[in-house]
Amino acid sequence: MSAIPAPLGAVHRPFSSTPPEDGYGPLVRRAQSEYLEMPGLSLTLDQACRLWALDRETCDRVLQDLVAEGFVTVSERGSYVRRTTA
């Protein structure tokens, strides 16, 4: 499986591999910004881990926080997608 290509002009800034001292908040905000910058972004847990350079446990926690906030939802295929407000 190949990596997700970055948009033209994008600078890949990997997350820290460990959560910051102030918790997961900064990681969650960073993930939100990725979803805002790329409308239609749909990621599996494994894809999100690779895109954000996070270990599986940390990435899962970030995605679960986004789900709890109602910012993303899990599609029928198991991908995390930005929740639409209609």
N, CA, C and O atoms as a printed pandas DataFrame, in Angstrom:
     atom_number atom_name residue_name chain_id  residue_number  x_coord  y_coord  z_coord
0              1         N          MET        A               1    0.849   -1.170    0.000
1              2        CA          MET        A               1    0.000    0.000    0.000
2              3         C          MET        A               1    0.898    1.238    0.000
3              4         O          MET        A               1    1.840    1.318    0.789
4              5         N          SER        A               2    0.618    2.185   -0.863
5              6        CA          SER        A               2    1.463    3.371   -0.953
6              7         C          SER        A               2    0.982    4.458   -0.001
7              8         O          SER        A               2   -0.167    4.462    0.442
8              9         N          ALA        A               3    1.879    5.365    0.297
9             10        CA          ALA        A               3    1.560    6.471    1.199
10            11         C          ALA        A               3    0.621    7.447    0.522
11            12         O          ALA        A               3    0.577    7.533   -0.705
12            13         N          ILE        A               4   -0.120    8.172    1.314
13            14        CA          ILE        A               4   -1.025    9.185    0.806
14            15         C          ILE        A               4   -0.183   10.374    0.361
15            16         O          ILE        A               4    0.600   10.903    1.150
16            17         N          PRO        A               5   -0.334   10.806   -0.901
17            18        CA          PRO        A               5    0.472   11.941   -1.353
18            19         C          PRO        A               5    0.027   13.231   -0.686
19            20         O          PRO        A               5   -1.159   13.435   -0.428
20            21         N          ALA        A               6    0.980   14.089   -0.414
21            22        CA          ALA        A               6    0.676   15.396    0.169
22            23         C          ALA        A               6    0.260   16.347   -0.936
23            24         O          ALA        A               6    0.752   16.236   -2.058
24            25         N          PRO        A               7   -0.642   17.287   -0.641
25            26        CA          PRO        A               7   -1.028   18.276   -1.639
26            27         C          PRO        A               7    0.197   19.082   -2.076
27            28         O          PRO        A               7    1.152   19.240   -1.315
28            29         N          LEU        A               8    0.157   19.583   -3.302
29            30        CA          LEU        A               8    1.261   20.395   -3.800
30            31         C          LEU        A               8    1.543   21.547   -2.851
31            32         O          LEU        A               8    0.622   22.219   -2.387
32            33         N          GLY        A               9    2.790   21.766   -2.570
33            34        CA          GLY        A               9    3.193   22.858   -1.690
34            35         C          GLY        A               9    3.077   22.538   -0.209
35            36         O          GLY        A               9    3.463   23.352    0.630
36            37         N          ALA        A              10    2.551   21.363    0.124
37            38        CA          ALA        A              10    2.385   21.007    1.531
38            39         C          ALA        A              10    3.728   20.629    2.135
39            40         O          ALA        A              10    4.583   20.047    1.467
40            41         N          VAL        A              11    3.897   20.959    3.377
41            42        CA          VAL        A              11    5.102   20.598    4.112
42            43         C          VAL        A              11    4.702   19.553    5.135
43            44         O          VAL        A              11    3.847   19.803    5.985
44            45         N          HIS        A              12    5.320   18.382    5.054
45            46        CA          HIS        A              12    4.999   17.323    6.009
46            47         C          HIS        A              12    5.685   17.620    7.329
47            48         O          HIS        A              12    6.912   17.666    7.417
48            49         N          ARG        A              13    4.868   17.820    8.352
49            50        CA          ARG        A              13    5.382   18.079    9.691
50            51         C          ARG        A              13    4.865   16.965   10.593
51            52         O          ARG        A              13    3.745   17.055   11.097
52            53         N          PRO        A              14    5.662   15.915   10.807
53            54        CA          PRO        A              14    5.164   14.803   11.608
54            55         C          PRO        A              14    4.878   15.214   13.038
55            56         O          PRO        A              14    5.528   16.097   13.599
56            57         N          PHE        A              15    3.889   14.551   13.610
57            58        CA          PHE        A              15    3.580   14.743   15.022
58            59         C          PHE        A              15    4.733   14.192   15.842
59            60         O          PHE        A              15    5.528   13.385   15.359
60            61         N          SER        A              16    4.811   14.626   17.057
61            62        CA          SER        A              16    5.739   14.003   17.987
62            63         C          SER        A              16    5.249   12.575   18.208
63            64         O          SER        A              16    4.044   12.325   18.182
64            65         N          SER        A              17    6.154   11.652   18.422
65            66        CA          SER        A              17    5.749   10.262   18.605
66            67         C          SER        A              17    5.153   10.008   19.985
67            68         O          SER        A              17    4.593    8.939   20.230
68            69         N          THR        A              18    5.265   10.958   20.870
69            70        CA          THR        A              18    4.667   10.815   22.197
70            71         C          THR        A              18    3.771   12.021   22.468
71            72         O          THR        A              18    4.052   13.125   22.001
72            73         N          PRO        A              19    2.698   11.810   23.220
73            74        CA          PRO        A              19    1.822   12.933   23.504
74            75         C          PRO        A              19    2.542   13.997   24.318
75            76         O          PRO        A              19    3.386   13.671   25.153
76            77         N          PRO        A              20    2.219   15.265   24.085
77            78        CA          PRO        A              20    2.860   16.329   24.842
78            79         C          PRO        A              20    2.437   16.289   26.302
79            80         O          PRO        A              20    1.467   15.623   26.663
80            81         N          GLU        A              21    3.172   17.004   27.129
81            82        CA          GLU        A              21    2.876   17.030   28.560
82            83         C          GLU        A              21    1.465   17.516   28.855
83            84         O          GLU        A              21    0.849   17.080   29.828
84            85         N          ASP        A              22    0.947   18.414   28.025
85            86        CA          ASP        A              22   -0.396   18.942   28.276
86            87         C          ASP        A              22   -1.479   18.066   27.656
87            88         O          ASP        A              22   -2.601   18.531   27.457
88            89         N          GLY        A              23   -1.167   16.814   27.349
89            90        CA          GLY        A              23   -2.159   15.872   26.876
90            91         C          GLY        A              23   -2.257   15.790   25.362
91            92         O          GLY        A              23   -1.350   16.186   24.630
92            93         N          TYR        A              24   -3.371   15.271   24.928
93            94        CA          TYR        A              24   -3.575   15.019   23.509
94            95         C          TYR        A              24   -4.169   16.212   22.771
95            96         O          TYR        A              24   -4.290   16.177   21.546
96            97         N          GLY        A              25   -4.538   17.254   23.482
97            98        CA          GLY        A              25   -5.192   18.412   22.861
98            99         C          GLY        A              25   -4.471   18.952   21.636
99           100         O          GLY        A              25   -5.104   19.125   20.595
100          101         N          PRO        A              26   -3.173   19.226   21.717
101          102        CA          PRO        A              26   -2.472   19.736   20.535
102          103         C          PRO        A              26   -2.478   18.759   19.358
103          104         O          PRO        A              26   -2.548   19.177   18.202
104          105         N          LEU        A              27   -2.405   17.464   19.651
105          106        CA          LEU        A              27   -2.459   16.476   18.580
106          107         C          LEU        A              27   -3.833   16.450   17.934
107          108         O          LEU        A              27   -3.953   16.330   16.715
108          109         N          VAL        A              28   -4.867   16.564   18.752
109          110        CA          VAL        A              28   -6.231   16.583   18.237
110          111         C          VAL        A              28   -6.447   17.821   17.361
111          112         O          VAL        A              28   -7.043   17.726   16.288
112          113         N          ARG        A              29   -5.968   18.972   17.814
113          114        CA          ARG        A              29   -6.107   20.217   17.033
114          115         C          ARG        A              29   -5.371   20.110   15.702
115          116         O          ARG        A              29   -5.857   20.578   14.672
116          117         N          ARG        A              30   -4.205   19.497   15.734
117          118        CA          ARG        A              30   -3.432   19.320   14.498
118          119         C          ARG        A              30   -4.178   18.406   13.531
119          120         O          ARG        A              30   -4.232   18.682   12.332
120          121         N          ALA        A              31   -4.747   17.330   14.038
121          122        CA          ALA        A              31   -5.515   16.421   13.188
122          123         C          ALA        A              31   -6.733   17.136   12.616
123          124         O          ALA        A              31   -7.067   16.955   11.445
124          125         N          GLN        A              32   -7.398   17.947   13.437
125          126        CA          GLN        A              32   -8.537   18.731   12.938
126          127         C          GLN        A              32   -8.113   19.624   11.786
127          128         O          GLN        A              32   -8.827   19.735   10.789
128          129         N          SER        A              33   -6.965   20.257   11.914
129          130        CA          SER        A              33   -6.514   21.162   10.863
130          131         C          SER        A              33   -6.264   20.402    9.560
131          132         O          SER        A              33   -6.492   20.942    8.477
132          133         N          GLU        A              34   -5.799   19.162    9.653
133          134        CA          GLU        A              34   -5.600   18.351    8.450
134          135         C          GLU        A              34   -6.936   18.094    7.759
135          136         O          GLU        A              34   -7.040   18.195    6.537
136          137         N          TYR        A              35   -7.949   17.765    8.541
137          138        CA          TYR        A              35   -9.278   17.538    7.961
138          139         C          TYR        A              35   -9.850   18.823    7.365
139          140         O          TYR        A              35  -10.525   18.774    6.337
140          141         N          LEU        A              36   -9.595   19.956    7.986
141          142        CA          LEU        A              36  -10.087   21.224    7.460
142          143         C          LEU        A              36   -9.358   21.623    6.175
143          144         O          LEU        A              36   -9.967   22.177    5.259
144          145         N          GLU        A              37   -8.060   21.341    6.110
145          146        CA          GLU        A              37   -7.259   21.701    4.943
146          147         C          GLU        A              37   -7.522   20.795    3.749
147          148         O          GLU        A              37   -7.307   21.199    2.606
148          149         N          MET        A              38   -7.984   19.579    4.000
149          150        CA          MET        A              38   -8.210   18.611    2.924
150          151         C          MET        A              38   -9.650   18.097    2.962
151          152         O          MET        A              38   -9.911   17.018    3.494
152          153         N          PRO        A              39  -10.586   18.872    2.398
153          154        CA          PRO        A              39  -11.980   18.423    2.381
154          155         C          PRO        A              39  -12.088   17.043    1.727
155          156         O          PRO        A              39  -11.431   16.766    0.724
156          157         N          GLY        A              40  -12.905   16.209    2.295
157          158        CA          GLY        A              40  -13.080   14.867    1.758
158          159         C          GLY        A              40  -12.062   13.855    2.272
159          160         O          GLY        A              40  -12.077   12.696    1.859
160          161         N          LEU        A              41  -11.169   14.288    3.178
161          162        CA          LEU        A              41  -10.164   13.379    3.721
162          163         C          LEU        A              41  -10.852   12.209    4.409
163          164         O          LEU        A              41  -11.745   12.397    5.235
164          165         N          SER        A              42  -10.431   11.018    4.065
165          166        CA          SER        A              42  -10.984    9.794    4.627
166          167         C          SER        A              42   -9.805    8.882    4.952
167          168         O          SER        A              42   -9.082    8.452    4.053
168          169         N          LEU        A              43   -9.613    8.592    6.223
169          170        CA          LEU        A              43   -8.441    7.830    6.659
170          171         C          LEU        A              43   -8.825    6.642    7.514
171          172         O          LEU        A              43   -9.682    6.742    8.392
172          173         N          THR        A              44   -8.186    5.525    7.251
173          174        CA          THR        A              44   -8.268    4.409    8.190
174          175         C          THR        A              44   -7.297    4.717    9.331
175          176         O          THR        A              44   -6.500    5.651    9.243
176          177         N          LEU        A              45   -7.370    3.944   10.372
177          178        CA          LEU        A              45   -6.440    4.134   11.491
178          179         C          LEU        A              45   -5.002    3.989   11.012
179          180         O          LEU        A              45   -4.148    4.802   11.366
180          181         N          ASP        A              46   -4.725    2.967   10.214
181          182        CA          ASP        A              46   -3.355    2.756    9.735
182          183         C          ASP        A              46   -2.875    3.911    8.860
183          184         O          ASP        A              46   -1.723    4.332    8.967
184          185         N          GLN        A              47   -3.747    4.425    8.000
185          186        CA          GLN        A              47   -3.371    5.563    7.155
186          187         C          GLN        A              47   -3.090    6.801    8.000
187          188         O          GLN        A              47   -2.129    7.526    7.744
188          189         N          ALA        A              48   -3.924    7.042    9.001
189          190        CA          ALA        A              48   -3.720    8.193    9.890
190          191         C          ALA        A              48   -2.395    8.058   10.639
191          192         O          ALA        A              48   -1.676    9.044   10.804
192          193         N          CYS        A              49   -2.070    6.859   11.088
193          194        CA          CYS        A              49   -0.789    6.628   11.780
194          195         C          CYS        A              49    0.377    7.010   10.876
195          196         O          CYS        A              49    1.320    7.665   11.320
196          197         N          ARG        A              50    0.314    6.602    9.608
197          198        CA          ARG        A              50    1.403    6.919    8.683
198          199         C          ARG        A              50    1.434    8.405    8.346
199          200         O          ARG        A              50    2.504    9.013    8.329
200          201         N          LEU        A              51    0.275    8.991    8.078
201          202        CA          LEU        A              51    0.217   10.404    7.699
202          203         C          LEU        A              51    0.761   11.295    8.803
203          204         O          LEU        A              51    1.497   12.244    8.535
204          205         N          TRP        A              52    0.401   10.992   10.042
205          206        CA          TRP        A              52    0.778   11.846   11.162
206          207         C          TRP        A              52    1.985   11.333   11.932
207          208         O          TRP        A              52    2.377   11.924   12.938
208          209         N          ALA        A              53    2.573   10.244   11.469
209          210        CA          ALA        A              53    3.755    9.657   12.110
210          211         C          ALA        A              53    3.528    9.412   13.606
211          212         O          ALA        A              53    4.360    9.760   14.443
212          213         N          LEU        A              54    2.384    8.807   13.914
213          214        CA          LEU        A              54    2.038    8.485   15.296
214          215         C          LEU        A              54    1.995    6.984   15.482
215          216         O          LEU        A              54    1.694    6.242   14.546
216          217         N          ASP        A              55    2.298    6.535   16.693
217          218        CA          ASP        A              55    2.111    5.125   16.997
218          219         C          ASP        A              55    0.610    4.852   17.037
219          220         O          ASP        A              55   -0.196    5.767   17.207
220          221         N          ARG        A              56    0.254    3.599   16.880
221          222        CA          ARG        A              56   -1.156    3.198   16.757
222          223         C          ARG        A              56   -1.996    3.623   17.970
223          224         O          ARG        A              56   -3.111    4.119   17.804
224          225         N          GLU        A              57   -1.477    3.434   19.166
225          226        CA          GLU        A              57   -2.230    3.771   20.380
226          227         C          GLU        A              57   -2.517    5.278   20.466
227          228         O          GLU        A              57   -3.640    5.685   20.764
228          229         N          THR        A              58   -1.502    6.091   20.205
229          230        CA          THR        A              58   -1.681    7.543   20.259
230          231         C          THR        A              58   -2.642    8.003   19.174
231          232         O          THR        A              58   -3.528    8.819   19.426
232          233         N          CYS        A              59   -2.467    7.479   17.968
233          234        CA          CYS        A              59   -3.329    7.873   16.852
234          235         C          CYS        A              59   -4.782    7.486   17.122
235          236         O          CYS        A              59   -5.698    8.263   16.851
236          237         N          ASP        A              60   -4.985    6.295   17.650
237          238        CA          ASP        A              60   -6.342    5.859   17.974
238          239         C          ASP        A              60   -6.967    6.799   19.003
239          240         O          ASP        A              60   -8.145    7.142   18.897
240          241         N          ARG        A              61   -6.196    7.207   19.979
241          242        CA          ARG        A              61   -6.707    8.129   21.003
242          243         C          ARG        A              61   -7.095    9.473   20.378
243          244         O          ARG        A              61   -8.138   10.034   20.715
244          245         N          VAL        A              62   -6.263    9.987   19.472
245          246        CA          VAL        A              62   -6.556   11.248   18.792
246          247         C          VAL        A              62   -7.851   11.113   17.992
247          248         O          VAL        A              62   -8.728   11.973   18.073
248          249         N          LEU        A              63   -7.966   10.038   17.225
249          250        CA          LEU        A              63   -9.175    9.850   16.409
250          251         C          LEU        A              63  -10.409    9.670   17.286
251          252         O          LEU        A              63  -11.476   10.190   16.961
252          253         N          GLN        A              64  -10.280    8.948   18.383
253          254        CA          GLN        A              64  -11.418    8.767   19.288
254          255         C          GLN        A              64  -11.834   10.093   19.925
255          256         O          GLN        A              64  -13.023   10.333   20.140
256          257         N          ASP        A              65  -10.872   10.943   20.224
257          258        CA          ASP        A              65  -11.201   12.278   20.741
258          259         C          ASP        A              65  -11.977   13.084   19.695
259          260         O          ASP        A              65  -12.925   13.793   20.035
260          261         N          LEU        A              66  -11.574   12.975   18.420
261          262        CA          LEU        A              66  -12.287   13.678   17.351
262          263         C          LEU        A              66  -13.705   13.140   17.184
263          264         O          LEU        A              66  -14.635   13.900   16.917
264          265         N          VAL        A              67  -13.864   11.837   17.340
265          266        CA          VAL        A              67  -15.206   11.235   17.268
266          267         C          VAL        A              67  -16.049   11.732   18.436
267          268         O          VAL        A              67  -17.207   12.106   18.249
268          269         N          ALA        A              68  -15.480   11.740   19.637
269          270        CA          ALA        A              68  -16.209   12.183   20.832
270          271         C          ALA        A              68  -16.641   13.637   20.712
271          272         O          ALA        A              68  -17.705   14.014   21.205
272          273         N          GLU        A              69  -15.813   14.462   20.054
273          274        CA          GLU        A              69  -16.160   15.868   19.842
274          275         C          GLU        A              69  -17.200   16.048   18.738
275          276         O          GLU        A              69  -17.758   17.133   18.576
276          277         N          GLY        A              70  -17.456   14.986   17.985
277          278        CA          GLY        A              70  -18.395   15.089   16.872
278          279         C          GLY        A              70  -17.776   15.715   15.632
279          280         O          GLY        A              70  -18.495   16.099   14.709
280          281         N          PHE        A              71  -16.456   15.823   15.599
281          282        CA          PHE        A              71  -15.772   16.433   14.459
282          283         C          PHE        A              71  -15.623   15.442   13.311
283          284         O          PHE        A              71  -15.770   15.813   12.147
284          285         N          VAL        A              72  -15.331   14.181   13.632
285          286        CA          VAL        A              72  -15.273   13.134   12.618
286          287         C          VAL        A              72  -16.227   12.020   13.002
287          288         O          VAL        A              72  -16.671   11.919   14.146
288          289         N          THR        A              73  -16.525   11.201   12.035
289          290        CA          THR        A              73  -17.351   10.025   12.257
290          291         C          THR        A              73  -16.677    8.859   11.560
291          292         O          THR        A              73  -15.799    9.050   10.717
292          293         N          VAL        A              74  -17.087    7.657   11.912
293          294        CA          VAL        A              74  -16.527    6.469   11.280
294          295         C          VAL        A              74  -17.494    6.017   10.195
295          296         O          VAL        A              74  -18.672    5.775   10.458
296          297         N          SER        A              75  -16.982    5.908    8.972
297          298        CA          SER        A              75  -17.818    5.501    7.844
298          299         C          SER        A              75  -18.137    4.014    7.936
299          300         O          SER        A              75  -17.594    3.299    8.778
300          301         N          GLU        A              76  -19.025    3.561    7.060
301          302        CA          GLU        A              76  -19.379    2.148    7.014
302          303         C          GLU        A              76  -18.168    1.278    6.697
303          304         O          GLU        A              76  -18.124    0.105    7.068
304          305         N          ARG        A              77  -17.192    1.856    6.012
305          306        CA          ARG        A              77  -15.979    1.118    5.645
306          307         C          ARG        A              77  -14.895    1.192    6.723
307          308         O          ARG        A              77  -13.822    0.610    6.562
308          309         N          GLY        A              78  -15.168    1.899    7.813
309          310        CA          GLY        A              78  -14.214    1.991    8.904
310          311         C          GLY        A              78  -13.228    3.132    8.785
311          312         O          GLY        A              78  -12.252    3.183    9.534
312          313         N          SER        A              79  -13.459    4.048    7.861
313          314        CA          SER        A              79  -12.585    5.215    7.702
314          315         C          SER        A              79  -13.112    6.369    8.538
315          316         O          SER        A              79  -14.314    6.498    8.770
316          317         N          TYR        A              80  -12.196    7.191    8.976
317          318        CA          TYR        A              80  -12.557    8.384    9.738
318          319         C          TYR        A              80  -12.706    9.538    8.756
319          320         O          TYR        A              80  -11.768    9.880    8.035
320          321         N          VAL        A              81  -13.905   10.140    8.736
321          322        CA          VAL        A              81  -14.214   11.228    7.816
322          323         C          VAL        A              81  -14.791   12.380    8.603
323          324         O          VAL        A              81  -15.404   12.193    9.654
324          325         N          ARG        A              82  -14.587   13.578    8.077
325          326        CA          ARG        A              82  -15.129   14.764    8.737
326          327         C          ARG        A              82  -16.654   14.696    8.707
327          328         O          ARG        A              82  -17.261   14.394    7.680
328          329         N          ARG        A              83  -17.234   14.974    9.825
329          330        CA          ARG        A              83  -18.693   14.932    9.947
330          331         C          ARG        A              83  -19.282   16.139    9.230
331          332         O          ARG        A              83  -18.821   17.267    9.406
332          333         N          THR        A              84  -20.286   15.895    8.436
333          334        CA          THR        A              84  -20.939   16.991    7.721
334          335         C          THR        A              84  -22.084   17.517    8.577
335          336         O          THR        A              84  -22.774   16.762    9.261
336          337         N          THR        A              85  -22.260   18.804    8.519
337          338        CA          THR        A              85  -23.375   19.420    9.243
338          339         C          THR        A              85  -24.405   19.838    8.213
339          340         O          THR        A              85  -24.205   20.784    7.451
340          341         N          ALA        A              86  -25.497   19.121    8.207
341          342        CA          ALA        A              86  -26.558   19.407    7.237
342          343         C          ALA        A              86  -27.860   19.663    7.924
343          344         O          ALA        A              86  -28.866   19.922    7.264
